[in-house]
């Protein structure tokens, strides 16, 4: 799984060492997008794994 947040942290550190300004905002946005997707998938899987009752089938 890609880790945009870790990549941003690494690039930020390297850019300070080599004294070059590198825009890491796109990586932060990508990290937020990935984390939101993971949260959504977790919620979907949680709902899918909860036991349903016979009555739930006809609601």
PyMOL Python script that loads the backbone (N, CA, C, O; Angstrom):
from pymol import cmd

cmd.read_pdbstr("""\
ATOM      1  N   UNK A   1       0.845  -1.174   0.000  1.00  0.00           N
ATOM      2  CA  UNK A   1       0.000   0.000   0.000  1.00  0.00           C
ATOM      3  C   UNK A   1       0.893   1.242   0.000  1.00  0.00           C
ATOM      4  O   UNK A   1       1.872   1.304   0.744  1.00  0.00           O
ATOM      5  N   UNK A   2       0.560   2.219  -0.826  1.00  0.00           N
ATOM      6  CA  UNK A   2       1.369   3.442  -0.857  1.00  0.00           C
ATOM      7  C   UNK A   2       1.236   4.215   0.454  1.00  0.00           C
ATOM      8  O   UNK A   2       0.171   4.238   1.070  1.00  0.00           O
ATOM      9  N   UNK A   3       2.297   4.824   0.853  1.00  0.00           N
ATOM     10  CA  UNK A   3       2.282   5.620   2.077  1.00  0.00           C
ATOM     11  C   UNK A   3       2.734   7.035   1.739  1.00  0.00           C
ATOM     12  O   UNK A   3       3.903   7.387   1.899  1.00  0.00           O
ATOM     13  N   UNK A   4       1.785   7.836   1.268  1.00  0.00           N
ATOM     14  CA  UNK A   4       2.084   9.203   0.842  1.00  0.00           C
ATOM     15  C   UNK A   4       2.552  10.060   2.010  1.00  0.00           C
ATOM     16  O   UNK A   4       3.394  10.941   1.834  1.00  0.00           O
ATOM     17  N   UNK A   5       2.016   9.810   3.195  1.00  0.00           N
ATOM     18  CA  UNK A   5       2.415  10.601   4.368  1.00  0.00           C
ATOM     19  C   UNK A   5       3.891  10.341   4.710  1.00  0.00           C
ATOM     20  O   UNK A   5       4.625  11.281   5.012  1.00  0.00           O
ATOM     21  N   UNK A   6       4.321   9.101   4.666  1.00  0.00           N
ATOM     22  CA  UNK A   6       5.724   8.779   4.941  1.00  0.00           C
ATOM     23  C   UNK A   6       6.625   9.361   3.856  1.00  0.00           C
ATOM     24  O   UNK A   6       7.713   9.860   4.145  1.00  0.00           O
ATOM     25  N   UNK A   7       6.170   9.296   2.614  1.00  0.00           N
ATOM     26  CA  UNK A   7       6.950   9.872   1.524  1.00  0.00           C
ATOM     27  C   UNK A   7       7.107  11.378   1.710  1.00  0.00           C
ATOM     28  O   UNK A   7       8.186  11.923   1.478  1.00  0.00           O
ATOM     29  N   UNK A   8       6.040  12.051   2.128  1.00  0.00           N
ATOM     30  CA  UNK A   8       6.102  13.499   2.368  1.00  0.00           C
ATOM     31  C   UNK A   8       7.089  13.814   3.482  1.00  0.00           C
ATOM     32  O   UNK A   8       7.870  14.760   3.372  1.00  0.00           O
ATOM     33  N   UNK A   9       7.060  13.040   4.538  1.00  0.00           N
ATOM     34  CA  UNK A   9       7.988  13.270   5.647  1.00  0.00           C
ATOM     35  C   UNK A   9       9.433  13.075   5.196  1.00  0.00           C
ATOM     36  O   UNK A   9      10.312  13.855   5.561  1.00  0.00           O
ATOM     37  N   UNK A  10       9.671  12.049   4.417  1.00  0.00           N
ATOM     38  CA  UNK A  10      11.023  11.776   3.919  1.00  0.00           C
ATOM     39  C   UNK A  10      11.508  12.900   2.999  1.00  0.00           C
ATOM     40  O   UNK A  10      12.632  13.382   3.138  1.00  0.00           O
ATOM     41  N   UNK A  11      10.665  13.306   2.072  1.00  0.00           N
ATOM     42  CA  UNK A  11      11.039  14.378   1.150  1.00  0.00           C
ATOM     43  C   UNK A  11      11.271  15.685   1.908  1.00  0.00           C
ATOM     44  O   UNK A  11      12.187  16.440   1.584  1.00  0.00           O
ATOM     45  N   UNK A  12      10.447  15.946   2.906  1.00  0.00           N
ATOM     46  CA  UNK A  12      10.621  17.158   3.709  1.00  0.00           C
ATOM     47  C   UNK A  12      11.989  17.162   4.393  1.00  0.00           C
ATOM     48  O   UNK A  12      12.683  18.179   4.390  1.00  0.00           O
ATOM     49  N   UNK A  13      12.366  16.052   4.965  1.00  0.00           N
ATOM     50  CA  UNK A  13      13.671  15.950   5.637  1.00  0.00           C
ATOM     51  C   UNK A  13      14.831  16.110   4.645  1.00  0.00           C
ATOM     52  O   UNK A  13      15.795  16.832   4.898  1.00  0.00           O
ATOM     53  N   UNK A  14      14.707  15.421   3.524  1.00  0.00           N
ATOM     54  CA  UNK A  14      15.766  15.505   2.517  1.00  0.00           C
ATOM     55  C   UNK A  14      15.878  16.928   1.971  1.00  0.00           C
ATOM     56  O   UNK A  14      16.984  17.429   1.771  1.00  0.00           O
ATOM     57  N   UNK A  15      14.748  17.574   1.730  1.00  0.00           N
ATOM     58  CA  UNK A  15      14.785  18.929   1.182  1.00  0.00           C
ATOM     59  C   UNK A  15      15.460  19.906   2.141  1.00  0.00           C
ATOM     60  O   UNK A  15      16.107  20.857   1.704  1.00  0.00           O
ATOM     61  N   UNK A  16      15.312  19.677   3.436  1.00  0.00           N
ATOM     62  CA  UNK A  16      15.998  20.527   4.415  1.00  0.00           C
ATOM     63  C   UNK A  16      17.508  20.275   4.394  1.00  0.00           C
ATOM     64  O   UNK A  16      18.302  21.203   4.554  1.00  0.00           O
ATOM     65  N   UNK A  17      17.888  19.036   4.198  1.00  0.00           N
ATOM     66  CA  UNK A  17      19.310  18.689   4.180  1.00  0.00           C
ATOM     67  C   UNK A  17      19.995  19.287   2.951  1.00  0.00           C
ATOM     68  O   UNK A  17      21.098  19.827   3.043  1.00  0.00           O
ATOM     69  N   UNK A  18      19.334  19.185   1.809  1.00  0.00           N
ATOM     70  CA  UNK A  18      19.961  19.666   0.570  1.00  0.00           C
ATOM     71  C   UNK A  18      19.586  21.115   0.242  1.00  0.00           C
ATOM     72  O   UNK A  18      20.005  21.649  -0.785  1.00  0.00           O
ATOM     73  N   UNK A  19      18.805  21.740   1.107  1.00  0.00           N
ATOM     74  CA  UNK A  19      18.421  23.157   0.975  1.00  0.00           C
ATOM     75  C   UNK A  19      17.696  23.449  -0.333  1.00  0.00           C
ATOM     76  O   UNK A  19      17.987  24.430  -1.017  1.00  0.00           O
ATOM     77  N   UNK A  20      16.756  22.585  -0.665  1.00  0.00           N
ATOM     78  CA  UNK A  20      15.905  22.785  -1.834  1.00  0.00           C
ATOM     79  C   UNK A  20      14.459  22.698  -1.356  1.00  0.00           C
ATOM     80  O   UNK A  20      14.084  21.767  -0.644  1.00  0.00           O
ATOM     81  N   UNK A  21      13.656  23.679  -1.756  1.00  0.00           N
ATOM     82  CA  UNK A  21      12.259  23.696  -1.359  1.00  0.00           C
ATOM     83  C   UNK A  21      11.450  22.798  -2.296  1.00  0.00           C
ATOM     84  O   UNK A  21      11.390  23.049  -3.500  1.00  0.00           O
ATOM     85  N   UNK A  22      10.841  21.772  -1.755  1.00  0.00           N
ATOM     86  CA  UNK A  22      10.033  20.835  -2.526  1.00  0.00           C
ATOM     87  C   UNK A  22       8.613  20.872  -1.976  1.00  0.00           C
ATOM     88  O   UNK A  22       8.400  20.702  -0.775  1.00  0.00           O
ATOM     89  N   UNK A  23       7.649  21.093  -2.855  1.00  0.00           N
ATOM     90  CA  UNK A  23       6.242  21.161  -2.445  1.00  0.00           C
ATOM     91  C   UNK A  23       5.730  19.753  -2.134  1.00  0.00           C
ATOM     92  O   UNK A  23       5.651  18.901  -3.019  1.00  0.00           O
ATOM     93  N   UNK A  24       5.389  19.526  -0.878  1.00  0.00           N
ATOM     94  CA  UNK A  24       4.891  18.204  -0.479  1.00  0.00           C
ATOM     95  C   UNK A  24       3.379  18.204  -0.256  1.00  0.00           C
ATOM     96  O   UNK A  24       2.810  17.197   0.164  1.00  0.00           O
ATOM     97  N   UNK A  25       2.734  19.328  -0.537  1.00  0.00           N
ATOM     98  CA  UNK A  25       1.283  19.410  -0.362  1.00  0.00           C
ATOM     99  C   UNK A  25       0.530  18.354  -1.176  1.00  0.00           C
ATOM    100  O   UNK A  25      -0.428  17.781  -0.659  1.00  0.00           O
ATOM    101  N   UNK A  26       0.915  18.072  -2.417  1.00  0.00           N
ATOM    102  CA  UNK A  26       0.214  17.004  -3.154  1.00  0.00           C
ATOM    103  C   UNK A  26       0.293  15.646  -2.443  1.00  0.00           C
ATOM    104  O   UNK A  26      -0.659  14.866  -2.484  1.00  0.00           O
ATOM    105  N   UNK A  27       1.408  15.373  -1.806  1.00  0.00           N
ATOM    106  CA  UNK A  27       1.532  14.106  -1.067  1.00  0.00           C
ATOM    107  C   UNK A  27       0.621  14.093   0.155  1.00  0.00           C
ATOM    108  O   UNK A  27       0.046  13.058   0.490  1.00  0.00           O
ATOM    109  N   UNK A  28       0.487  15.239   0.822  1.00  0.00           N
ATOM    110  CA  UNK A  28      -0.424  15.316   1.969  1.00  0.00           C
ATOM    111  C   UNK A  28      -1.878  15.122   1.523  1.00  0.00           C
ATOM    112  O   UNK A  28      -2.657  14.451   2.199  1.00  0.00           O
ATOM    113  N   UNK A  29      -2.232  15.713   0.383  1.00  0.00           N
ATOM    114  CA  UNK A  29      -3.594  15.525  -0.137  1.00  0.00           C
ATOM    115  C   UNK A  29      -3.836  14.060  -0.501  1.00  0.00           C
ATOM    116  O   UNK A  29      -4.902  13.509  -0.226  1.00  0.00           O
ATOM    117  N   UNK A  30      -2.841  13.444  -1.116  1.00  0.00           N
ATOM    118  CA  UNK A  30      -2.968  12.027  -1.480  1.00  0.00           C
ATOM    119  C   UNK A  30      -3.087  11.156  -0.229  1.00  0.00           C
ATOM    120  O   UNK A  30      -3.852  10.192  -0.215  1.00  0.00           O
ATOM    121  N   UNK A  31      -2.347  11.487   0.800  1.00  0.00           N
ATOM    122  CA  UNK A  31      -2.439  10.739   2.067  1.00  0.00           C
ATOM    123  C   UNK A  31      -3.846  10.837   2.638  1.00  0.00           C
ATOM    124  O   UNK A  31      -4.409   9.841   3.093  1.00  0.00           O
ATOM    125  N   UNK A  32      -4.412  12.039   2.612  1.00  0.00           N
ATOM    126  CA  UNK A  32      -5.785  12.214   3.111  1.00  0.00           C
ATOM    127  C   UNK A  32      -6.776  11.398   2.289  1.00  0.00           C
ATOM    128  O   UNK A  32      -7.691  10.785   2.839  1.00  0.00           O
ATOM    129  N   UNK A  33      -6.591  11.392   0.972  1.00  0.00           N
ATOM    130  CA  UNK A  33      -7.486  10.635   0.099  1.00  0.00           C
ATOM    131  C   UNK A  33      -7.392   9.138   0.386  1.00  0.00           C
ATOM    132  O   UNK A  33      -8.410   8.451   0.471  1.00  0.00           O
ATOM    133  N   UNK A  34      -6.183   8.643   0.533  1.00  0.00           N
ATOM    134  CA  UNK A  34      -5.975   7.219   0.815  1.00  0.00           C
ATOM    135  C   UNK A  34      -6.564   6.851   2.175  1.00  0.00           C
ATOM    136  O   UNK A  34      -7.237   5.829   2.305  1.00  0.00           O
ATOM    137  N   UNK A  35      -6.314   7.679   3.183  1.00  0.00           N
ATOM    138  CA  UNK A  35      -6.816   7.397   4.531  1.00  0.00           C
ATOM    139  C   UNK A  35      -8.341   7.431   4.575  1.00  0.00           C
ATOM    140  O   UNK A  35      -8.957   6.624   5.272  1.00  0.00           O
ATOM    141  N   UNK A  36      -8.961   8.362   3.834  1.00  0.00           N
ATOM    142  CA  UNK A  36     -10.426   8.410   3.774  1.00  0.00           C
ATOM    143  C   UNK A  36     -10.975   7.147   3.114  1.00  0.00           C
ATOM    144  O   UNK A  36     -11.991   6.606   3.551  1.00  0.00           O
ATOM    145  N   UNK A  37     -10.307   6.682   2.068  1.00  0.00           N
ATOM    146  CA  UNK A  37     -10.740   5.462   1.383  1.00  0.00           C
ATOM    147  C   UNK A  37     -10.625   4.245   2.294  1.00  0.00           C
ATOM    148  O   UNK A  37     -11.501   3.380   2.303  1.00  0.00           O
ATOM    149  N   UNK A  38      -9.545   4.187   3.054  1.00  0.00           N
ATOM    150  CA  UNK A  38      -9.352   3.074   3.991  1.00  0.00           C
ATOM    151  C   UNK A  38     -10.440   3.084   5.060  1.00  0.00           C
ATOM    152  O   UNK A  38     -10.986   2.037   5.406  1.00  0.00           O
ATOM    153  N   UNK A  39     -10.755   4.285   5.587  1.00  0.00           N
ATOM    154  CA  UNK A  39     -11.828   4.388   6.593  1.00  0.00           C
ATOM    155  C   UNK A  39     -13.153   3.901   6.011  1.00  0.00           C
ATOM    156  O   UNK A  39     -13.905   3.179   6.665  1.00  0.00           O
ATOM    157  N   UNK A  40     -13.426   4.309   4.765  1.00  0.00           N
ATOM    158  CA  UNK A  40     -14.665   3.902   4.110  1.00  0.00           C
ATOM    159  C   UNK A  40     -14.724   2.385   3.933  1.00  0.00           C
ATOM    160  O   UNK A  40     -15.754   1.764   4.196  1.00  0.00           O
ATOM    161  N   UNK A  41     -13.629   1.800   3.492  1.00  0.00           N
ATOM    162  CA  UNK A  41     -13.592   0.348   3.306  1.00  0.00           C
ATOM    163  C   UNK A  41     -13.741  -0.395   4.632  1.00  0.00           C
ATOM    164  O   UNK A  41     -14.389  -1.440   4.691  1.00  0.00           O
ATOM    165  N   UNK A  42     -13.148   0.139   5.683  1.00  0.00           N
ATOM    166  CA  UNK A  42     -13.301  -0.484   7.003  1.00  0.00           C
ATOM    167  C   UNK A  42     -14.753  -0.474   7.447  1.00  0.00           C
ATOM    168  O   UNK A  42     -15.256  -1.470   7.967  1.00  0.00           O
ATOM    169  N   UNK A  43     -15.434   0.662   7.240  1.00  0.00           N
ATOM    170  CA  UNK A  43     -16.839   0.747   7.623  1.00  0.00           C
ATOM    171  C   UNK A  43     -17.686  -0.224   6.801  1.00  0.00           C
ATOM    172  O   UNK A  43     -18.585  -0.875   7.333  1.00  0.00           O
ATOM    173  N   UNK A  44     -17.398  -0.317   5.517  1.00  0.00           N
ATOM    174  CA  UNK A  44     -18.145  -1.234   4.660  1.00  0.00           C
ATOM    175  C   UNK A  44     -17.925  -2.680   5.081  1.00  0.00           C
ATOM    176  O   UNK A  44     -18.865  -3.474   5.107  1.00  0.00           O
ATOM    177  N   UNK A  45     -16.689  -3.018   5.410  1.00  0.00           N
ATOM    178  CA  UNK A  45     -16.416  -4.399   5.798  1.00  0.00           C
ATOM    179  C   UNK A  45     -17.013  -4.708   7.161  1.00  0.00           C
ATOM    180  O   UNK A  45     -17.446  -5.833   7.411  1.00  0.00           O
ATOM    181  N   UNK A  46     -17.037  -3.713   8.045  1.00  0.00           N
ATOM    182  CA  UNK A  46     -17.645  -3.909   9.355  1.00  0.00           C
ATOM    183  C   UNK A  46     -19.136  -4.205   9.198  1.00  0.00           C
ATOM    184  O   UNK A  46     -19.668  -5.104   9.849  1.00  0.00           O
ATOM    185  N   UNK A  47     -19.803  -3.446   8.332  1.00  0.00           N
ATOM    186  CA  UNK A  47     -21.227  -3.658   8.099  1.00  0.00           C
ATOM    187  C   UNK A  47     -21.472  -5.011   7.438  1.00  0.00           C
ATOM    188  O   UNK A  47     -22.463  -5.680   7.734  1.00  0.00           O
ATOM    189  N   UNK A  48     -20.578  -5.410   6.552  1.00  0.00           N
ATOM    190  CA  UNK A  48     -20.756  -6.676   5.835  1.00  0.00           C
ATOM    191  C   UNK A  48     -20.516  -7.886   6.725  1.00  0.00           C
ATOM    192  O   UNK A  48     -21.059  -8.959   6.462  1.00  0.00           O
ATOM    193  N   UNK A  49     -19.717  -7.737   7.768  1.00  0.00           N
ATOM    194  CA  UNK A  49     -19.398  -8.882   8.618  1.00  0.00           C
ATOM    195  C   UNK A  49     -20.314  -8.995   9.830  1.00  0.00           C
ATOM    196  O   UNK A  49     -20.242  -9.979  10.566  1.00  0.00           O
ATOM    197  N   UNK A  50     -21.174  -8.003  10.047  1.00  0.00           N
ATOM    198  CA  UNK A  50     -22.100  -8.100  11.169  1.00  0.00           C
ATOM    199  C   UNK A  50     -23.187  -9.110  10.812  1.00  0.00           C
ATOM    200  O   UNK A  50     -23.717  -9.105   9.700  1.00  0.00           O
ATOM    201  N   UNK A  51     -23.506  -9.964  11.760  1.00  0.00           N
ATOM    202  CA  UNK A  51     -24.519 -10.979  11.464  1.00  0.00           C
ATOM    203  C   UNK A  51     -25.884 -10.344  11.217  1.00  0.00           C
ATOM    204  O   UNK A  51     -26.297  -9.421  11.921  1.00  0.00           O
ATOM    205  N   UNK A  52     -26.553 -10.845  10.230  1.00  0.00           N
ATOM    206  CA  UNK A  52     -27.898 -10.349   9.959  1.00  0.00           C
ATOM    207  C   UNK A  52     -28.905 -11.382  10.436  1.00  0.00           C
ATOM    208  O   UNK A  52     -28.593 -12.566  10.562  1.00  0.00           O
ATOM    209  N   UNK A  53     -30.095 -10.920  10.692  1.00  0.00           N
ATOM    210  CA  UNK A  53     -31.156 -11.832  11.119  1.00  0.00           C
ATOM    211  C   UNK A  53     -32.077 -12.102   9.935  1.00  0.00           C
ATOM    212  O   UNK A  53     -32.049 -11.393   8.929  1.00  0.00           O
ATOM    213  N   UNK A  54     -32.868 -13.111  10.075  1.00  0.00           N
ATOM    214  CA  UNK A  54     -33.830 -13.462   9.035  1.00  0.00           C
ATOM    215  C   UNK A  54     -34.769 -12.286   8.773  1.00  0.00           C
ATOM    216  O   UNK A  54     -35.150 -12.026   7.631  1.00  0.00           O
ATOM    217  N   UNK A  55     -35.132 -11.591   9.825  1.00  0.00           N
ATOM    218  CA  UNK A  55     -36.053 -10.461   9.721  1.00  0.00           C
ATOM    219  C   UNK A  55     -35.433  -9.342   8.883  1.00  0.00           C
ATOM    220  O   UNK A  55     -36.154  -8.662   8.154  1.00  0.00           O
ATOM    221  N   UNK A  56     -34.118  -9.133   8.965  1.00  0.00           N
ATOM    222  CA  UNK A  56     -33.461  -8.072   8.209  1.00  0.00           C
ATOM    223  C   UNK A  56     -33.587  -8.272   6.694  1.00  0.00           C
ATOM    224  O   UNK A  56     -33.488  -7.310   5.932  1.00  0.00           O
ATOM    225  N   UNK A  57     -33.799  -9.484   6.267  1.00  0.00           N
ATOM    226  CA  UNK A  57     -33.874  -9.767   4.847  1.00  0.00           C
ATOM    227  C   UNK A  57     -35.125  -9.164   4.209  1.00  0.00           C
ATOM    228  O   UNK A  57     -35.149  -8.948   2.997  1.00  0.00           O
ATOM    229  N   UNK A  58     -36.152  -8.892   4.992  1.00  0.00           N
ATOM    230  CA  UNK A  58     -37.426  -8.440   4.455  1.00  0.00           C
ATOM    231  C   UNK A  58     -37.741  -7.009   4.806  1.00  0.00           C
ATOM    232  O   UNK A  58     -38.882  -6.570   4.662  1.00  0.00           O
ATOM    233  N   UNK A  59     -36.754  -6.280   5.263  1.00  0.00           N
ATOM    234  CA  UNK A  59     -37.007  -4.876   5.616  1.00  0.00           C
ATOM    235  C   UNK A  59     -36.775  -4.002   4.422  1.00  0.00           C
ATOM    236  O   UNK A  59     -36.934  -2.784   4.507  1.00  0.00           O
TER     237      UNK A  59
END
""", "prot")
cmd.dss("prot")
cmd.show_as("cartoon", "prot")
cmd.util.cbc("prot")
cmd.orient("prot")
